[in-house]
Every structure is written in structure tokens, then in C-alpha cells.
Amino acid sequence: MTTAAEVKRMVRPLLERNADLALVGRMIYVEPVHHFARAVLIGRTSSANRFSPRWTVIHLFEVRRIFTLSWGDHLDELLPGLHGFNWPTDALGIGEGLCQAIEKQALPWLRAMSTLELFLAFVSQNLFRHHLYDKGSAEAIVRVAQGHLGAAREICQKNLVNWSVDDPHYDDEDRAKFRRLLELSALLEKDDRAGLARLLHSWEAETVKNFKIEHLWEPTPFPLELQLAK
């Protein structure tokens, strides 16, 4: 299990070479951070001398407590004689090997996702696309952000019966999520575009705070708001 200090030491050359990267804990973020985050996680493993790096992306305007790892990929080792997704901390040259792997395997993908639409296009082709596009609670929020309110309204109408805050089988976190979705649905029914934009911005700000990346985040308008401005 690598420590935060070990992570900082290993990736220092990477940060020095790439001005658009920022380390927060065990996550290396690509800046700027707008409506979605692009990052490399130097993940822990059950072994004391192993770590597991992977790149990943996530949209921020759905209230989140943790950075889930649905969309991205593992980094494979580039050192001679080594191969796999669990890297040995004590291998000779492991720090530079990690930095090169991030630059060659992760950054081209992450930097290419420079807009919300490019991020969503990537997710739509991902093996785990269903974590967004087959999940009504997630897709409705994304459709609102895009300004596709008719599609979002239809999704909400189909799922309202499942978003019950009174069902005893759900825990407090589920009920809080359902309350947010009901608020979203109510604004959709009123076609309150400004209210929807404010709601998504507030959710995004909460997630950014939970991720401890307020200093990296640059609030920007959603496509929904750009439609309003026309």
C-alpha cells in the first residue's frame, strides 16, 4: 500500500513536466476542471508494496461523495520484465516508469476529452456506459445539462414511481437522492430552465467540495444555459 508521500515523490517529475496537472491526495487531475473531472488514481492494493494506477473520468453535476471508477482504464507497466496492473513500489525506476505510463497511456485520452460533449461521447462508447445511459436517475440529470429537456422529462415521468422517499427499504442517502430527483422533475414540469441550471450548479459545487478540488474547479455555463442566452 503506497502512502500519499510516496505518491507525491513518484509523480513529482510528471507534475514538473506537465503544467496542466495537479495532485490532490492520490488523484492527479487534468486542468481545467469544468463540468467533469479527468484524473489518474494511484490506487491502493491489499499488498504493502503494490499500487494500482488507472485513469478515469466522471461528471460532477450529480451529487457525489466519492469519485467512482466506472469510465477509464488501468495503466500497464512499461518497465522491462514487468507486466500487469499492480505495480511494485520498490522496483528500480518505478517512479519514472509510472510517469511515462501516465503520459503515454492516460493523458492522450484525458486531454482529448476537452468538452462535456466529448466526455459524454466517450462514456457512450464505454463498456460501462450503462452506469449512465441505462440508469434513469443519472441520464435525466445529464439530459438536463445538455438542454435536452424533452428527453429528461420523459425519463423522469417513467421513473417517478421508483423515486419514493417513503419506501422503508431505502436508506437516508437513497432518499436524499430521490428528493433531488423530485426537485429536478418539478422544475422540468414547469420548464424552469434557469431554476434547473441553478440546481445543477449547486450539485456540482457540492461534489467539488466533497472531492476537495474547489481550487481546481472553474464554474462555467451548461449547454442548457447557452441555449437560454441565444
N, C-alpha and C positions, 0 to 999 in steps of 0.2 A: 504494500500500500504506500504510494508516494505521498509525501507531505506537500502542503502548499508552498513551503520554502523550496523543496526540490523542484516543483513545477516551475516556480519563478526562475530558478537558476537554469534549468534546461532550456527554457524558451526565451531567455534574455537576448541571445543573438537574433532570434526571429523578430522580436519586437524592435530591435535596433535597425533591422533591415527593412521593415515594413511599417511605415508611419501610420497606416490606417488600421492597425491592430491595437487592442487594449486588453490587458489581462485583468480579470475580476475573479478572484478566488482560483478555481480550477478551469475557468472558461476563458477562452481567447475570442473576443468579439471583433467582428469586422465593422468598422465605422464607414458611413454614418448609420445610426440606428434610427429607423423611422417606424413604420407600422409592423415590421417583422425584424427578428434578430437572426443573424448569421454568426455561427460560433464553432469553435473547436473545443471539445471537452477532453481534458486529460483525466480519464475516469479511474476510479479505484477498482481494485480486484480483491479477491479473497487472499491473495498471496502478498506477503510483506514486501517482496522485491519485484513486483509486476504492476504495470498500469496498462490501461486500455484507452488509447486515443481514438476519437471519432469526430467527424464534422456533422453538424446538424443545423436545422433551421426551424423557426416557429413564428407564428403571427402573435402579436402582443395585445391585440384589442379584444381578446376574450380573457376574462379574469382568470389568472393562473397563479398558483403558489409555487410550482416547480417547473423547470424547463424540461418538458418531456422530449423524448428522443425518437419520435416517430419517423422523421424525414431526414435522411442523410446516409452516411456510410462509415464503416470503420476505416482506419488507416493501417495499411500493411507495412511491415518493416522493410527498410531499404538497406539495412546493414548486411554485408557479406555473411553468408552462412546462417542468417536468421530469417524466419518467415512466420507470419501469423499476426493475430490481432492483439495478443497480450505481450507487451514489451517488457524486457528485463531492465530494471532500473540501473543495475550495476554493469551492464555490458559496455565495453570500450566504445567510445564515440556515440553513445546513445542520445545525448543531447542534440548534437548536430544532425544525427540521423532523424530525430523527431522533427527538428526544424525543417529539414529538407522535405520530409514526407508531407508536412503541412503545406509547404509552398507548392509542391508538385501535385498532390492528390486532393487537397481541400480547397485552397484559395482560388484556383480557377473556377470551381463550381460556385463557391460563395460569392465571389466578386461578380460573376455573371448574373446573379440574381439581384439586380440593381433597382428593381421596381416591384411594387406589390403584384402587378400582373405577371411578371416573370417568376416571382416566388410561387404564385398560385399555379402557373403553368407547370412548374417543376413538381409541385405536390400532386397535381392531377395525373402525372405520369409515374408516380412513385408506387412501389409495391404496397405501401400502406396508405394509399390515397383514401381508403375507406374511413380512416380516422377523421377525415374532414367531410368528404363528399357523400358518404353513406350514413352520416350522423347528423340528424336534423338540427340538433342544438348548435353544432359548430357551423354547418353550412349556412344556416339562416343568418348568423352574425356576419359571415364573410360576404354573403349576397347584399346585405345592407351596406357594408363598407364599400362595395363596388358600385352601389347605386342601383342594383337590380331589385327594386322593391317589390315588384310583382312576384318574382320568384321567391323572395324571402317571405312574403305574406302567405303564399301557398304552402310553403314548408311549415310555417308556424300553425296554420289552420289544421294541417294534418297531424301535428304533434301536440296540440294543446291538451288533449286528453291525458297524455303521458307526463305532463309537467305539473303534477299535483303537489302542492306544498303541504297537503293534509295527509298524504299517504304515510302511515307509520313505518313502512318498510324502508323509507329513505332517511338518511342521516342529515344533520344540520347543513353540511356542505352541499349536498344534493338540493335541499330545499332552498338554500341561498341562490344556487344556480337557476333553479326554476323561477324564483322571484324575478331574477334579472331577465330571464327569457319572457316572462309575462309582461314585464315593463316594456321590453322591446316590441312585443306583439301589440300592445296597446298603442304605442306610438306609430307602428305600421298601419294600424287600422285608421288612425287619424291622419295618416300621410304627413306626419310631422317630421319633415326632413331635418330641420335644424335641431329638433329635440333628439332625433336618432344620432346625429353627428356628435352632439354633446355627450350622449350616453356612451358612445364608443370611445370618445376621448377620455372619459372618466375611467372606463375599464382599462384602457391602455395605460393610463397613469398609475393605476393600482398595480398592474402586472409589472411595470417597470420598477416600481418601488420594491415589490417582492423579490425581483431579480437583483436588486441593488445596482442598477445601471442608470440611475437618474442622470449621472454626469455624462453619460454617453448618448442619451436619448435626445432627439431633435423633433419636437412635435410638428407635424405637417398635416395639411388638409387631406381628408379621404377623397377618393374619386366621387363619392356622394356629394361632397361639398363643392367640388369643382363643377359638377353639373348645376348646382344651385347658382353658381356665380355667372353662368352663361346667360 
